[in-house]
Amino acid sequence: MAGGILPPRAWRGLLAAASEEWRATPFYKLMLRGADPEGIRQWGRDPRLGDFARGMDIVRGQWRIASEKLPGMNATPWSAPPPSLHFAARLHSFSWLVDVASVGVSGQEAAAALIESWVEGFGKDFHAAAWAPELAAERLYAWLCHGRHAFEHGDLARRADLLQSLARQARHLQLAVKDLREPLSRVKAGAALVMAGVSGIPEGERLREEGEETLEEACASQFLSDGGHASRSPLALYEAFCDLIAADDALVRSGIETPQLIREALPRMATMLRFFRMSDGKLACFNGGAEGSSDAITAALREAAGGRDFNYATQSGYQRLVAGDVTVLMDVGGAPPPAYGERAHAGALAFEFSCGPDRLIVNVGSGMELLPDWRAAGRATNGHSTLVIDDALSAIFSQRRAGRGAAHPIGPTVGQKRTEEDDGVLVDAHHDGYRASFGYLHRRRVFLAADGRQMWGQDAAATPLGGARVGLKPVKFAVRFHLHPTVRVERSDVHQMTITPQNGPAWNFVTDARKMDIETSIHLSGAHGPQRTKQIVLWGETKPDMPEDRSPNLVKWKFSRVA
């Protein structure tokens, strides 16, 4: 280190720890300046498919993000008071640009106007809120994949401003990438830097190298040996998969070899993504996940060949049962590591059940764009199709510390066994999430018949093997089955209900529970924000002196396809 001058990497290390106040200083703004590109040499290719209906709404000036919206019609949303800080952040991310681009010519023109107006208001110099590193990563990615019309066919007088803004945001992201704490943001930032690095931006090689390094670190730390994401979220896996595909594609088209870690991760991720698809082609909704779009998932999977399919994800902690047109996915894992648990749920032994194009039993779920309060509500155990003792959580949530993000779940320990016979598949699992508070385990057995016409289960509040019953008290429990909003449910007897989906055959549901109710529920996993729905609730109360394989400690239930 001659002359006491720090090398560029050391400067980046110092800046990574800098506060927002430091970034707002004139000195930091000077560091973002440099030679501006005269044009974009190579555009990114996003494997995602946009939502045409949502894109049309935006083109018309209707702005909705999950359950929030801007009042009236707004050709550009930047001057309208946002309903929340969360809404404002999602606006500035430009994650919706893929939807606008799907509209066609009118969408391209609207995208150009939206990018130009953003640059005019926020893009010429560092802006603390709008240039938050995670938003800069999403925006840079969206512009490089879906903003071509603005940079090549938009207002000629403004193109230089757009190119300058894009280059400065890329430099800012390079300096700030080490600050990104949320795992998916690091993957997005790495992909954005790779695409920026091959786009023709001056000093692009440094951007690309930083992006590759970020993605290699993510592949080494975030993805499990079975291909799942460390968060145990199917949606997180899909998002990361799409970003890695885009980065790989950008490197290949530039004649640059993709790093080995990325090449090796993609086939495993593709296989795991297929594992998480229900029979309707959408994703199972666990640990902060949403359904997604079947067409979009199919399109993404075309970009990478996966390996051999399997039915038990040992590292991710899920069991998959398939028979004919029926798919059941069951959570048999514990909490993810704390660094990946800010959106994880307390949903041990919950399952989702679909038949053909219809989802029948679901979890309340979540979504990337939902308000934090909605996401928090969906994390509770009673938002999952599983047994709940005394309305308590099956995992302990850490206490949130100021500036440290949302609480993450801890535990429970889960044990499980899978048995495959000619007549069907049985999963026998248990967890200890209620042991410390109530002295009981939750044991669940789920069997799917080989012909796909029946699924039966047992849920028990059981004592640990060899555990003493002395001191155990009676506790109330509920076994909840949340229904998809497209499903109708009608009681046909004291212990029987009929579940009728939108397209496929009806199913009978029977139980030996002493009390069965239909209650209201909420579905957070769809494309259009929260929707009201129903849930079937089986009520029980334990008797400590009774064995676990007897009523009332054990509840039996069965789904049978109506002929």
Order of alpha helices (4+ residues) and beta strands (2+ residues): alpha-alpha-alpha-alpha-beta-beta-alpha-alpha-alpha-alpha-alpha-alpha-alpha-alpha-alpha-alpha-alpha-beta-beta-beta-beta-beta-alpha-beta-beta-beta-beta-beta-alpha-beta-beta-beta-beta-beta-beta-beta-beta-beta
